[in-house]
Each structure stands twice: as structure tokens, then as C-alpha cells.
Amino acid sequence: MSSRRRTTLRAVAAATVVIALAAGCSNANSGANKNGGGSATGVLTLGKPDGPQTNNSNPFLNTSAGATLGYRYMIYEPLAMTNMIKPTDKADPWLATDWEWEANFTKVTFTLDARAKWADGKPLTAADVEYTFNLLKKHPALNGNGIPFDGIAVEDGKVVLTFKESQFVNQNKIIQTFIVPKHIWEKVENPETWPNRTPVGSGPYKLKTFTPQTTTLIATPSYWNGKTKVKELRYTAYNDNSAATTALATGKVEWSFVFMPNHKQLFIDKDPKNHKLWFPSGLGIHGLWFNTARKPFDNPALRKAMAMVVDRKAIHIQAQATLYPEITNPTGIPLPAGEPFLAPEYQGANTKPDVAGAKKLLDEAGFKLSGGVLKDPSGKPVTLTFTDPAGWNDYITGLAIIKDNIKQLGIEAKVKTQTAEAWGVDVANGNFDATLHWTNSGATPYDMYQNVMDGALLQPIGKSSQLGNFGRFKNDEATTALKEYANAKDEGTRTKALHTVQKIFVEQAPMIPTAAAPIGAEYSTKNWIGWPTEANPYAPPQHTQPSALEIVLNLTPSK
């Protein structure tokens, strides 16, 4: 697997983005010196294994080069900056100096920073913010988070948003919205398809040059929020993980996130003093999704028994090379980020395999083990096919481990690989038995659970489900609890609803959590220091996250 996005709202449509493309990139980074960037020249080099890009800097299109490479965060800024690895922390003011929620999260008022201005020198005003939110309301294709905007107005120089339902679960998504200049975007005929090839934002950088292989940004001298030490950013699109890993190892790239099975040998040992990596998690996970609309996977006892025998430690070590944080709690909630949300009954619980307990559960549910073959209550042998894209080695290795684990129960499985495009279509349409896939992530575990269990997202087999619930999980109690959590007027009601969701997830096992979704990166301290670390976790280190801007602004020359 190369660098997969974690927001499933766009994951199916964009599945092919993360697969290396066939075209070559022999000219990649041709404008850089042999050792990449360097603090002496003020250049920071970044790279990703996503293949050649198309010139598109529309910040709202999640398949654009700006999104894939991550440079949209250097050009466009949010109202506030959140920290995904410390989801309960208050966001930092950015374009907004203050924001106030009221009326059960159905109204928010933003006070803007009077200093803010666009890269072309024009002031950034409440009219720009009002225009941006109206743009998203009018064009669902740009509204990637599906925010249900209602009223949008400017009152006494402040921007006021109102909603018909509580936006407690969408708070961070709303305050992180990119703001775009009205004086430019109001002239665009179709913003849903506009490539925005000369982007103008309020951020500290502007686009200098674009090629399919390398995109270069330069610092804006008039940046409203201070001066930047990094004067130039060079983003290179490599064909595959191997090429990106080599670039990191040789110093041509100083910042990336690439899956490396042997990261110590391939990267760290090449420069032990300067080569670093850190892969923290937020509140999203990877896991084995069941198609609960297919027999016998509609039986929760079968799903739970399989969950009870999966060896997460082996997956953590063998499939993910210890890069992805291990899942240790049966609720799937990553720790320590999710510790405050755990229901009392699951505090201290673990995911240690329990083959004897799984066999007992199956026997009580009417499954019979005969001659080493598990048969369902109707007498049919239990078999299944695992599917995932070819080349996503961490997933394929994980499936091989799970295949061996469930064989202890008498379940025979085979692994089928597909192209990412075909797999994405099959997952969306419910054409699978079981597949490793990621979930959404947010400020609370709600996003993760809602993505997997919400009946409001349920589609029949054959009808594409782009927003989640790919496993067609139907449980009215879970759907009700998720809605209660989102609309609760007090913390007690919210907590009770989340505890209900956790219990259903553990007992019904609509998916088997296998790893926390990392928000990690590899980086070098040879030329630049000030990176986030486990000791100083001011931001997740991944450069395709909104807080990448905060990281760049925090970097200083190492010499």
C-alpha cells in the first residue's frame, strides 16, 4: 500500500490515486541539487509515491494534485487549526481569532483576524468567508465533508452559520474549512471542475511551477501571519514506494510518508543521526469489513468468533512493520488518543486471541466443526474470499495472517487481488465477502463507528455506497445511538450513546479492527529542525494533513 487517504467519503472514488501510475518520472526533482533541498538555500523537499500528476490546484477537489501531494495546505488556510492526534484539545486560532458555538451546536459565530489578507494583497474579509460557505452549500461536489449548511450570513463583521441539527460531530470539519477569495472564485463558471492553475490563497506560499513530476511553491513575502524560514517547497511525485524510499534514503526527499517493510534498514540506518520517523494515530482504524448482507456473514456469532482469533500483534509486526499503531482494545478505539471515550466495561479489555472461546461461541450458535471443516447451521461449509488491491502489500500480508488465524476455526479462505479501481467499485457496490479497508477519522470515535455502522448510509447490494457502511450493516439500535450521539444536548446523553455503540460493535462485529490508522511520516533533521515528535506532539507529522502548514511554519534551519 502506498499512502492511502483516510477519509472514506472520498476513498472509493479516489482509490486509484494512491496507486503508482505507469508513466515514468525520470525528470523528477531535476531542478534540485543532487542532495535534495537544504536550509542553506531555504528549500524543503517533499515526495510521495503517487505517480505523475495533472495540473489541478482546486483545494476542494480531493483528487487534485494539490490534495494528493498536500500543497493545498500551504496556499489555502483554515479558520482554525486542529490536532488530529490530540482530538480533545481546543483548536488553535488561525484566520479566525475566535469562534463561539451556541444553541446545541446549531449556530457558530466567527470573529476574523483583521490582519489576514490574500497573496495578491487584497484583504481577507467576512465576505470571503461567507462566500466560501455558500459555495460549498451550492456545490455538493465541493462539500467533501457533507456539512448540512442552512443559514450563512455576515452580522456586525462576523460570520454566522446556522444549522437545522446539531453539528457537534462536525465542529472540527467546519472550522478547518479552506477559505477562498471571493473576488477570484465568483468569476469561475463551474467551480466543481475548475483546475485553478494559478491559485491565490491567504497562506504563506504560492505556486511557482508545475510539472507532472515536480511542483514548486515559493514563499509569499507579504504573508500576513509572519515570515517563513522555508523559502521554497518542492513536491515530487514518484512512481512507487521503492522510488520514494530511495529518494528519502539518499536525501533527495526530506519529508514523506511511505510504507517501508524494512524502514530501519532502508531509511533509518542510512543516516541514523538525522533520519527519523513517527507514526502516531488519531481516531481512525483499518480493519476487515464483512459483507453482512451475504450468508453466513450475516450471523454476528460467526463474525465475532473470527474477531476473537485474529492475531493483531502478528499483523502489527509482520504486515505493518510496526509502523501502524497496534489495536489493543476490542472496541477498535485507538489508544491513547481514544482513552477518554472508552466505556467502563472495555477499559482494560484486550484483543489477545481466544480460539477456545471462539469455538465455544460458534458451537452455541449452531455451527459445527466436522473433520476440520466449520459448517454453518444449515450444514454448509463456511468459506470466504478476501479481496484487496494487488500491490498493497501490508493489506495482502494482513489477509494472509487472518486466513491462517481463522483456519483454526475450520474456516477456509482464499485471497483475491484486483486493481484498485475494480476493488473500489466492488466495495462500494457490496460485491465482496470481506475486505481490509480503512475508516473515517474525527475528533471523537463517532466518525469511525458511523462510517461502519450507520443505517442512514445503508444501500442495497448493487447500489453504490460512497459514504460508508460498505458492509451493509443493519442494526436499528446502532443507528439510533449514533444519531443520539450527534444530536445530544448534554454530555451524559452523548456518553451513554457512545457506550451503546461500542457494545454493539464488539458484540456484532461488523468489522474486525486490525490497526490504528497512522498519521505518520518520515523526515530528516539534517537541514531542518522543529518537527513534531512523540515528545512534542503539536501536530501529526503527515504532510497531506491540514496541520502540515503549522509544521512548515515551525521549521528552522538546523545550521
SVG drawing of the C-alpha trace seen along z (x, -y; Angstrom):
<svg xmlns="http://www.w3.org/2000/svg" viewBox="-34 -46 59 82">
<polyline fill="none" stroke="black" stroke-width="0.4" points="0.0,0.0 1.2,-3.5 -0.1,-6.5 -3.9,-5.9 -6.2,-8.7 -8.2,-8.1 -11.4,-9.9 -13.7,-7.3 -16.1,-9.9 -13.8,-10.2 -11.8,-6.9 -13.8,-4.8 -13.8,-7.4 -10.2,-8.2 -8.8,-4.7 -6.7,-4.7 -5.0,-7.9 -2.8,-6.1 -1.5,-3.5 1.6,-4.2 0.9,-5.2 2.7,-3.6 4.3,-6.7 7.9,-7.4 9.3,-10.3 12.9,-10.3 13.0,-14.1 11.6,-14.2 13.3,-16.8 15.5,-17.8 15.7,-21.3 17.0,-20.3 20.6,-19.8 21.9,-16.2 21.2,-16.1 17.7,-17.5 16.9,-20.6 18.7,-22.3 18.4,-25.0 21.3,-27.0 19.1,-27.5 15.8,-27.6 14.4,-24.7 12.4,-21.8 11.9,-18.8 8.8,-16.5 7.8,-13.4 5.1,-10.8 4.7,-7.6 1.6,-8.7 2.9,-8.9 2.7,-11.8 0.1,-14.5 -2.4,-16.6 -2.2,-20.3 -5.1,-20.9 -4.9,-23.1 -8.6,-23.2 -8.4,-22.9 -11.9,-21.3 -11.3,-18.5 -9.8,-15.6 -8.4,-14.1 -6.5,-17.2 -2.7,-17.4 -3.0,-19.9 -4.8,-17.3 -2.7,-14.3 0.7,-16.0 -0.6,-18.1 0.5,-21.5 -3.1,-22.9 -2.5,-23.4 0.4,-25.8 -1.7,-28.0 -5.2,-28.0 -5.8,-28.4 -8.5,-27.3 -10.4,-29.3 -8.8,-27.2 -6.1,-24.6 -6.9,-21.3 -4.6,-18.5 -5.8,-15.0 -3.6,-13.1 -4.9,-15.2 -8.5,-15.3 -9.9,-16.7 -7.6,-19.7 -9.0,-23.1 -8.1,-24.2 -5.6,-27.0 -7.0,-30.3 -5.9,-30.9 -8.0,-33.0 -10.5,-33.3 -9.4,-34.7 -12.5,-33.3 -15.5,-31.1 -18.4,-30.5 -20.9,-27.7 -24.4,-28.0 -27.9,-26.5 -26.7,-22.9 -24.2,-23.3 -26.7,-24.6 -25.1,-28.1 -21.5,-29.2 -20.1,-32.8 -16.6,-33.5 -14.6,-36.6 -11.9,-37.0 -8.3,-38.2 -8.2,-41.7 -4.6,-41.2 -5.5,-38.4 -5.1,-39.1 -4.7,-37.3 -1.5,-36.7 -2.4,-39.3 -2.6,-41.9 -6.3,-42.3 -7.8,-42.0 -9.5,-38.8 -12.9,-39.7 -16.1,-38.3 -17.5,-38.5 -14.9,-35.9 -15.8,-33.5 -19.5,-34.0 -18.9,-33.4 -16.8,-30.2 -19.5,-28.6 -22.2,-29.5 -20.0,-28.0 -19.9,-24.7 -23.6,-24.8 -24.4,-25.4 -22.0,-22.8 -22.2,-19.4 -19.2,-18.1 -17.0,-20.6 -18.5,-19.9 -16.4,-16.9 -17.5,-16.6 -21.1,-16.8 -21.8,-19.7 -25.6,-20.5 -25.3,-24.3 -28.5,-26.2 -28.1,-29.9 -24.9,-31.8 -24.7,-35.5 -22.4,-38.4 -23.5,-40.2 -21.5,-43.1 -18.5,-42.0 -18.7,-38.4 -19.7,-35.3 -22.7,-33.4 -23.6,-29.9 -26.8,-28.2 -27.8,-24.5 -31.1,-22.6 -29.4,-19.9 -26.5,-19.8 -23.1,-19.9 -21.2,-18.6 -19.6,-15.8 -18.7,-18.2 -17.2,-21.0 -13.6,-20.4 -14.6,-19.9 -16.3,-23.2 -13.6,-25.3 -11.0,-23.6 -12.7,-24.7 -10.5,-26.2 -11.4,-29.9 -11.1,-31.1 -11.1,-34.6 -14.5,-35.8 -13.0,-38.2 -11.5,-35.4 -13.9,-32.4 -17.1,-34.4 -15.9,-34.7 -15.5,-30.9 -18.2,-29.4 -18.0,-25.9 -16.0,-25.6 -16.7,-21.9 -14.4,-21.2 -12.2,-24.3 -8.5,-23.3 -7.4,-26.6 -3.9,-26.5 -2.8,-29.9 -4.1,-29.5 -4.4,-32.6 -4.8,-31.9 -4.0,-33.5 -1.3,-31.1 2.5,-31.7 3.2,-30.1 2.2,-30.4 2.6,-28.1 5.8,-28.8 6.0,-26.0 4.0,-22.8 5.1,-19.7 3.6,-16.2 6.6,-15.2 7.5,-18.2 5.5,-21.1 7.4,-24.0 6.0,-26.6 7.7,-29.8 7.2,-31.8 5.0,-34.9 6.9,-37.9 3.8,-39.6 2.4,-36.7 0.1,-38.2 1.0,-35.9 4.7,-36.4 7.9,-35.4 8.8,-31.8 12.2,-30.2 11.4,-27.7 11.5,-29.8 10.7,-27.1 8.8,-23.8 9.4,-21.1 6.9,-18.3 8.0,-15.3 5.6,-12.6 7.4,-9.3 6.2,-6.2 6.1,-3.8 7.2,-3.1 10.6,-1.9 11.5,-5.1 10.2,-7.3 12.1,-5.2 15.3,-5.6 14.8,-9.4 14.3,-9.5 17.3,-7.3 19.6,-9.4 18.4,-12.8 16.7,-13.9 13.5,-14.0 13.4,-15.3 9.7,-14.7 7.3,-11.9 5.1,-9.1 5.8,-5.8 5.1,-2.3 8.5,-0.6 8.6,3.0 12.2,2.6 12.3,-1.0 15.3,-0.7 17.5,0.8 16.1,-1.1 15.9,-4.6 17.0,-5.0 20.4,-3.2 21.3,-5.4 21.7,-8.4 20.9,-7.4 21.6,-10.9 19.1,-12.7 16.6,-10.1 13.5,-10.0 10.0,-8.7 7.0,-8.9 3.6,-7.3 1.0,-8.3 -2.6,-7.6 -5.8,-9.6 -9.2,-8.0 -9.5,-6.1 -8.7,-2.5 -8.0,0.2 -10.0,3.4 -11.6,6.4 -15.1,5.3 -17.6,8.1 -20.4,8.0 -23.1,8.6 -25.8,8.9 -24.2,12.2 -24.7,15.5 -23.3,16.8 -21.6,13.4 -25.0,12.1 -24.5,14.1 -22.9,12.0 -21.7,15.1 -19.5,16.0 -18.1,12.5 -17.4,12.2 -15.7,15.6 -13.5,14.6 -12.6,11.4 -11.7,13.4 -9.0,15.3 -7.3,12.6 -3.7,12.0 -3.4,8.2 0.2,8.5 1.3,10.5 -0.4,8.1 1.3,5.2 4.7,6.8 4.6,8.7 2.1,6.8 2.7,3.3 6.3,3.4 5.3,1.8 4.6,-1.4 0.9,-1.4 -0.1,-1.7 -1.4,1.6 -5.1,2.1 -5.2,3.5 -8.9,2.9 -11.8,4.9 -13.8,1.6 -11.3,0.7 -10.7,-2.7 -7.1,-3.6 -5.2,-4.3 -4.1,-6.5 -5.9,-9.0 -9.3,-7.4 -8.8,-6.6 -11.3,-9.2 -14.1,-7.7 -13.8,-4.0 -16.9,-2.5 -16.1,-1.3 -16.7,2.3 -14.0,2.2 -11.3,0.4 -8.5,2.9 -10.0,5.3 -7.6,6.7 -7.6,8.3 -5.5,11.4 -6.6,14.3 -9.0,16.7 -9.5,19.7 -11.2,21.8 -13.7,19.0 -14.4,18.6 -15.1,22.3 -17.5,22.3 -19.4,19.3 -19.7,20.9 -21.0,24.2 -23.6,22.3 -24.7,20.5 -25.3,23.8 -22.1,24.0 -20.4,27.4 -16.8,28.4 -16.6,31.7 -13.4,33.2 -11.6,29.8 -14.3,28.0 -16.7,25.5 -20.3,25.9 -23.0,23.3 -26.3,24.1 -27.7,25.2 -24.8,27.6 -22.8,25.7 -19.1,25.4 -18.0,21.8 -15.7,20.4 -15.0,16.9 -12.9,14.8 -10.8,11.9 -10.2,9.1 -7.9,6.1 -5.8,4.3 -2.7,6.0 0.4,4.3 -1.0,3.1 1.5,5.4 0.6,4.5 -3.1,5.4 -2.2,8.6 0.1,9.8 -2.6,8.9 -5.1,11.0 -2.7,14.0 -2.4,13.7 -6.1,13.6 -6.6,16.5 -4.3,18.6 -6.0,17.4 -9.5,18.4 -8.3,21.8 -8.1,22.7 -11.9,22.5 -12.2,24.7 -12.9,21.7 -11.3,21.9 -10.4,18.6 -8.8,17.5 -7.3,14.2 -8.2,12.4 -6.4,9.3 -7.8,6.7 -6.9,3.3 -7.6,0.5 -10.3,-0.8 -12.1,2.5 -11.8,3.1 -13.2,-0.4 -16.2,0.3 -16.8,3.7 -16.5,2.4 -19.0,-0.5 -21.4,1.9 -21.2,4.6 -19.6,7.1 -17.3,8.9 -17.2,11.3 -14.6,9.5 -12.0,6.8 -9.4,4.8 -10.3,1.2 -9.9,-2.0 -12.5,-4.1 -13.1,-7.8 -11.4,-9.6 -12.5,-12.6 -12.4,-14.4 -14.3,-11.6 -14.8,-7.8 -18.1,-8.8 -16.7,-9.2 -15.1,-5.8 -18.2,-4.0 -20.6,-6.0 -18.6,-5.1 -19.1,-1.4 -22.4,-1.1 -24.8,-3.9 -28.1,-2.6 -28.6,-6.1 -25.8,-5.2 -27.2,-1.8 -27.6,-0.9 -28.8,2.3 -26.4,4.7 -25.6,3.4 -26.2,-0.3 -23.1,-2.3 -22.5,-3.4 -19.9,-6.2 -20.2,-7.5 -19.6,-4.3 -21.3,-1.2 -19.8,0.8 -20.6,3.9 -24.4,3.2 -24.6,3.5 -28.2,3.1 -28.8,2.5 -31.5,0.1 -30.1,-0.3 -26.7,-1.3 -28.3,-3.8 -30.4,-5.3 -27.4,-5.6 -25.3,-7.3 -28.0,-9.8 -28.4,-10.4 -24.7,-11.0 -24.7,-13.5 -27.7,-15.4 -27.3,-15.1 -27.9,-18.2 -25.7,-17.1 -22.5,-15.2 -24.3,-12.5 -26.6,-11.5 -23.7,-11.6 -21.5,-9.4 -24.3,-6.8 -25.0,-6.7 -21.3,-6.1 -21.1,-3.3 -24.0,-1.7 -22.3,-1.9 -19.1,-0.4 -21.1,2.6 -22.8,3.2 -19.5,3.0 -17.9,5.6 -20.8,8.0 -22.0,7.7 -18.5,7.3 -19.5,5.6 -15.7,5.3 -12.6,6.6 -10.2,3.7 -6.7,4.7 -4.7,1.5 -4.9,-2.2 -4.8,-4.4 -1.4,-6.3 -1.0,-9.9 2.8,-9.4 5.8,-10.5 9.4,-10.0 11.6,-13.2 15.2,-14.4 16.7,-16.8 19.8,-17.3 18.7,-20.6 15.5,-21.4 14.5,-21.1 11.3,-21.7 9.4,-18.6 6.6,-17.2 7.7,-14.3 6.2,-12.0 7.8,-14.3 6.4,-17.4 3.2,-16.2 2.0,-19.7 0.7,-18.2 0.6,-14.9 3.7,-14.7 2.0,-13.8 2.3,-16.4 -1.1,-15.8 -3.0,-16.8 -4.2,-20.4 -1.6,-20.8 1.2,-20.5 1.2,-24.2 1.8,-24.6 4.8,-22.2 6.4,-24.2 6.0,-27.4 7.6,-25.8 10.7,-24.6 14.0,-26.4 17.4,-25.7 19.5,-23.1 22.7,-25.1"/>
</svg>
